[in-house]
Amino acid sequence: MPHLNFVLPHWLYWGTLLVFPLIAIYLVKRQQRYGVPRGPSLFIAYLFWLTGGMMGLHRFYLRSLWGFAFVPVFLLSLHVSDVIRDRREDVSRTHAAYEAAAVQVRRQTLPPSVTMTPTETSRLEKAKADEAKAKTEADVEVANMERWQGYSRWLAILLALMLVVDAALLPGLVRRQREREAGEVVAPEPPVPDMPPAGTHEDPTMHLHTRITDKLEWLNVRIGEFVAYWAVISVFAYFYEVMARFVFNSPTNWVHESMFLMYGMQYVLCGAYAYREDQHVRVDVFYVKLSPRGKAIADIVTSVFFFIFILTLAWTSGRFALDAINNSEVSFTEWGIQYWPVKLMLPIGAVLMALQGLSKLIKDIVLVTGGRA
């Protein structure tokens, strides 16, 4: 396979984090208006074509046996890529041996004004013979690698042609598969048992609403839903990394760095949303046995420690982020992504947590003083 030299531009990384969730939210809302899809989806078919087309996943999604035509070509591509890796190591080894032999020839060669002894002449002839042998071996290994690279190029062309043809055929394939499935008798799906979540949803104020708390929580809900779609981006990013590393012999550094930075930002921004949904871990040995009013009282008492921690986090992380902004801090890798937006998420996440904690405290007080969850 040909090498991939793509490096994600910084503007594309930050733009994707902003635009992708908006597109995903629009598509989800649009699908909700039309109801549960029946039969194969053209969008999903093209998604499989884009991410797993080399293995024929789009054909298998449409229940087409032609998907098996992609499998041997893809497996051959993996084999050829593995052989090229070995040939590259052999080229490096033989080239190093040739360079070492050439150095020995230069060392054994004396200036023309110096008469060489028979021993020195013998050493020089032996060094030249070793150099010629090493050069022959290096040339053979280079030829072998070029031959396997030729196989790789032809396999890449074949796969590309197959994918281009299927890209044009997919709309018709999806339409015919929908027509076939429309005539099939679909057995009703068994009901999914309602399993109560363990260790969560113990908050007695989860279903309590006030005008103030609803406004405070609206922001956390919207931000939590927005950054939740970032997890889908990692599917595409790590798919690219696996394909680039094992198929195209082009491993990257930027994929892993971009994803752990993204998940770090998602972690701090989703904390308030998880708090609202009562998804944080708690030691509930005693808490779970309390009445709703007792739980609310316990939450009011322990909220003191929560606000001490979260306000301290907001203050210290704010200074941390400000230093990164003033110094235009970037990562230490060759990708050089900006760090200040990542660090800025820390105080923002802490403020969101503080707002959610305030909402929780208000609802606890309402419940204790006569409200009802």
C-alpha positions in Angstrom: 0.0 0.0 0.0 1.2 3.6 -0.6 2.3 5.5 2.5 0.0 8.0 4.2 1.7 11.3 5.1 -1.5 13.1 6.4 -1.1 15.1 9.7 -4.3 16.5 11.1 -4.2 20.4 10.9 -4.9 22.2 14.1 -7.8 24.2 12.6 -9.4 20.9 11.5 -9.1 19.3 14.9 -10.7 22.2 16.8 -13.3 22.7 14.0 -14.3 19.1 14.1 -14.9 19.3 17.9 -17.2 22.2 17.3 -19.0 21.2 14.1 -19.3 17.4 14.4 -21.7 17.4 17.5 -23.9 20.0 15.8 -24.2 17.8 12.7 -24.8 14.7 14.8 -27.5 16.4 16.9 -29.3 17.6 13.7 -29.2 14.0 12.3 -30.5 12.5 15.5 -33.3 15.1 15.8 -34.2 14.5 12.1 -34.3 10.7 12.6 -36.5 11.1 15.7 -39.1 13.0 13.7 -39.2 10.2 11.1 -39.3 7.4 13.8 -37.4 4.2 13.9 -35.8 3.4 10.5 -37.0 0.3 8.7 -34.6 -1.7 6.6 -31.1 -0.7 5.7 -30.0 3.0 5.7 -28.1 4.5 2.9 -26.2 6.7 5.4 -25.1 3.7 7.4 -24.2 1.8 4.2 -21.9 4.7 3.2 -20.5 4.8 6.7 -19.6 1.2 6.5 -18.2 1.8 3.0 -16.0 4.6 4.3 -14.7 2.9 7.5 -14.8 -0.8 6.6 -15.1 -0.9 2.8 -11.7 -2.5 2.4 -13.2 -5.6 4.3 -16.5 -5.5 2.4 -18.5 -4.5 5.5 -20.9 -2.4 3.5 -21.8 -5.5 1.4 -22.2 -7.6 4.5 -24.5 -4.9 6.0 -26.7 -5.3 2.9 -26.5 -9.1 3.2 -24.6 -9.4 -0.1 -22.2 -12.3 -0.5 -20.0 -10.1 -2.7 -18.5 -8.8 0.5 -16.4 -11.9 0.5 -14.7 -10.6 -2.7 -13.1 -7.9 -0.6 -11.7 -10.2 2.1 -8.9 -12.0 0.2 -7.7 -8.7 -1.3 -7.7 -7.1 2.1 -5.9 -10.0 3.7 -3.3 -10.0 0.9 -2.8 -6.3 1.5 -2.1 -7.0 5.2 0.4 -9.8 4.2 2.2 -7.6 1.7 2.4 -4.8 4.2 3.9 -7.1 6.7 6.5 -8.4 4.2 7.4 -4.8 3.2 8.1 -4.1 6.9 10.5 -7.1 7.0 12.1 -6.1 3.7 12.6 -2.5 4.9 14.5 -3.9 7.9 16.6 -6.0 5.6 17.4 -3.0 3.4 18.4 -1.0 6.5 20.6 -3.9 7.8 22.4 -4.5 4.4 22.8 -0.8 3.8 24.4 -0.4 7.2 26.7 -3.3 6.4 27.6 -1.7 3.0 28.4 1.6 4.7 30.6 -0.2 7.3 32.5 -2.0 4.4 33.0 1.3 2.6 34.5 2.8 5.7 36.9 -0.1 5.9 38.0 0.5 2.3 38.7 4.1 3.0 40.7 3.2 6.1 42.8 0.7 4.2 43.4 3.0 1.2 46.8 4.8 1.6 47.8 8.0 -0.2 49.4 7.5 -3.6 52.8 8.7 -2.3 52.9 5.8 0.2 54.1 2.4 -1.0 51.8 -0.3 0.3 53.2 -3.5 1.8 51.9 -6.9 0.6 49.9 -7.2 3.8 48.3 -3.8 3.4 47.5 -4.6 -0.2 45.9 -7.9 0.8 43.8 -6.1 3.5 42.7 -3.5 0.9 41.7 -6.1 -1.6 39.7 -8.0 1.1 38.0 -4.7 2.2 37.1 -4.0 -1.5 35.7 -7.6 -1.9 33.6 -7.2 1.3 32.3 -3.8 0.0 31.3 -5.3 -3.3 29.6 -8.2 -1.6 27.8 -5.9 0.8 26.7 -3.7 -2.1 25.3 -6.7 -4.0 23.4 -7.8 -1.0 22.0 -4.3 -0.4 21.0 -4.0 -4.0 19.2 -7.4 -3.9 17.2 -6.3 -0.8 16.3 -3.0 -2.4 15.1 -4.8 -5.4 13.0 -7.2 -3.3 11.4 -4.4 -1.4 10.6 -2.5 -4.6 9.0 -5.7 -6.0 6.8 -6.1 -3.0 5.9 -2.4 -3.1 4.8 -3.0 -6.6 2.5 -5.7 -5.4 1.2 -3.4 -2.8 0.4 -0.7 -5.4 -1.5 -3.1 -7.6 -3.5 -4.3 -4.6 -4.3 -0.7 -3.6 -5.4 0.1 -7.1 -7.7 -3.0 -7.2 -9.2 -2.1 -3.8 -9.7 1.5 -4.9 -11.5 0.4 -8.1 -13.8 -2.0 -6.1 -14.7 0.8 -3.6 -15.3 3.3 -6.3 -17.6 0.9 -8.2 -19.5 0.1 -5.0 -19.8 3.8 -4.1 -21.8 4.3 -7.3 -23.8 1.1 -6.8 -24.8 1.6 -3.1 -28.0 3.6 -3.6 -29.4 0.9 -5.9 -28.2 -1.9 -3.6 -29.9 -0.3 -0.6 -33.1 0.3 -2.4 -33.3 -3.4 -3.6 -32.5 -4.7 -0.1 -35.2 -2.5 1.4 -37.7 -4.0 -1.1 -36.6 -7.6 -0.2 -36.9 -6.9 3.5 -40.3 -5.3 3.1 -41.7 -8.6 2.0 -40.2 -10.6 4.9 -42.2 -11.4 8.0 -40.4 -9.8 10.9 -40.8 -11.6 14.3 -41.6 -9.2 17.2 -38.6 -8.4 19.4 -38.8 -9.8 22.9 -39.4 -7.1 25.6 -36.3 -5.8 27.3 -36.5 -6.4 31.1 -36.4 -3.2 33.1 -33.2 -3.5 35.2 -32.8 -0.8 37.8 -29.3 0.7 37.8 -27.2 -0.3 40.8 -25.7 2.5 42.8 -27.2 5.3 40.9 -30.6 7.2 40.8 -30.5 7.3 44.6 -30.8 11.1 44.6 -34.3 11.9 46.0 -34.4 15.3 44.1 -33.8 13.9 40.6 -37.4 14.5 39.6 -37.9 17.7 41.6 -38.1 20.9 39.5 -38.0 24.6 40.3 -37.8 27.6 38.1 -34.2 28.4 39.2 -32.8 24.9 39.1 -34.3 24.1 35.7 -32.4 27.2 34.3 -29.2 26.2 36.0 -29.4 22.6 34.8 -30.4 23.6 31.2 -26.9 24.7 30.5 -25.3 21.5 31.9 -27.7 19.3 29.9 -26.9 21.0 26.6 -23.1 21.0 27.2 -23.2 17.3 28.3 -25.2 16.2 25.3 -22.9 18.3 23.0 -19.6 16.8 24.2 -21.1 13.3 24.4 -20.9 13.1 20.6 -17.1 13.5 20.8 -16.9 9.8 21.6 -18.1 9.0 18.1 -15.1 11.0 16.7 -12.7 8.6 18.4 -14.2 5.7 16.4 -13.1 7.4 13.2 -9.8 8.6 14.5 -8.7 5.2 15.9 -10.0 3.4 12.8 -7.7 5.7 10.7 -4.8 4.9 13.0 -5.3 1.1 12.8 -5.6 1.2 9.0 -2.6 3.6 8.6 -0.4 1.6 10.9 -1.2 -2.0 9.8 -2.3 -1.5 6.2 -0.3 1.5 5.0 2.8 1.2 7.3 2.2 4.8 8.3 1.7 5.0 12.1 0.9 8.4 13.5 1.6 10.3 16.7 -1.2 12.8 16.4 -4.2 10.4 16.7 -3.5 9.2 20.2 -2.6 12.7 21.4 -5.7 14.3 19.9 -7.9 11.7 21.4 -6.6 11.7 25.0 -6.8 15.5 24.9 -10.4 15.3 23.6 -11.4 12.8 26.3 -9.8 14.9 29.0 -11.9 17.9 27.9 -15.0 15.7 27.7 -14.4 14.3 31.2 -14.3 17.8 32.8 -17.2 19.2 30.8 -19.5 16.2 31.4 -18.9 16.1 35.1 -21.9 18.5 35.8 -24.2 16.5 33.5 -23.2 13.2 35.2 -23.8 14.9 38.6 -27.3 15.9 37.5 -28.1 12.4 36.3 -26.7 10.9 39.6 -24.0 8.9 37.8 -21.0 9.7 40.0 -19.7 7.0 42.3 -20.7 7.3 46.0 -20.1 5.2 49.1 -23.8 4.4 49.7 -23.6 1.8 52.5 -25.6 4.1 54.8 -27.0 6.6 52.2 -29.1 4.0 50.4 -30.9 3.1 53.7 -32.0 6.6 54.4 -35.5 8.0 53.6 -35.7 10.7 50.9 -35.8 13.5 53.5 -32.8 11.9 55.3 -30.9 11.7 52.0 -31.6 15.3 51.3 -30.3 16.3 54.8 -27.1 14.2 54.3 -26.6 15.9 50.9 -27.0 19.4 52.5 -24.4 18.6 55.2 -21.9 17.1 52.8 -22.3 19.9 50.2 -20.0 22.0 52.4 -17.1 19.7 51.4 -18.2 19.7 47.8 -18.2 23.5 47.5 -14.8 23.8 49.2 -13.3 21.3 46.7 -15.0 22.6 43.6 -14.3 26.3 44.3 -10.7 25.5 45.0 -10.5 23.6 41.8 -12.0 26.5 39.9 -9.5 29.0 41.3 -6.4 26.9 40.9 -7.3 25.6 37.4 -8.2 29.2 36.4 -4.6 30.3 37.2 -3.3 27.2 35.5 -5.2 28.0 32.3 -4.3 31.7 32.4 -0.6 30.7 32.4 -1.1 28.5 29.4 -2.9 31.3 27.5 -0.2 33.9 28.4 2.6 31.6 27.3 0.7 30.3 24.2 1.6 26.8 25.4 1.7 23.9 22.9 2.4 20.2 23.2 5.9 18.9 23.3 5.3 16.5 20.4 6.0 17.3 16.7 2.2 17.9 16.3 2.5 21.0 18.5 -1.2 21.3 19.3 -2.3 24.3 21.4 -2.7 23.3 25.1 -4.5 26.5 26.3 -8.0 25.4 25.1 -7.6 22.1 26.8 -6.5 23.7 30.1 -9.2 26.3 29.8 -11.8 23.5 30.1 -10.7 22.8 33.7 -12.1 26.0 35.2 -15.1 25.9 32.9 -15.9 22.4 34.0 -15.4 23.4 37.7 -17.8 26.3 37.3 -20.4 24.0 35.7 -20.0 21.6 38.6 -20.5 24.4 41.0 -23.7 25.5 39.2 -25.0 22.0 39.4 -24.1 21.7 43.0 -26.0 24.9 43.7 -29.0 23.5 41.9 -28.8 20.3 43.9 -28.5 22.2 47.2 -31.6 24.3 46.3 -33.6 21.2 45.6 -32.4 19.5 48.7 -33.5 22.5 50.8 -36.9 22.5 49.0 -37.4 18.8 49.8 -36.4 19.2 53.4 -38.6 22.2 54.0 -41.7 20.6 52.6 -41.1 19.9 48.9 -41.7 16.5 47.4 -39.5 14.6 44.9 
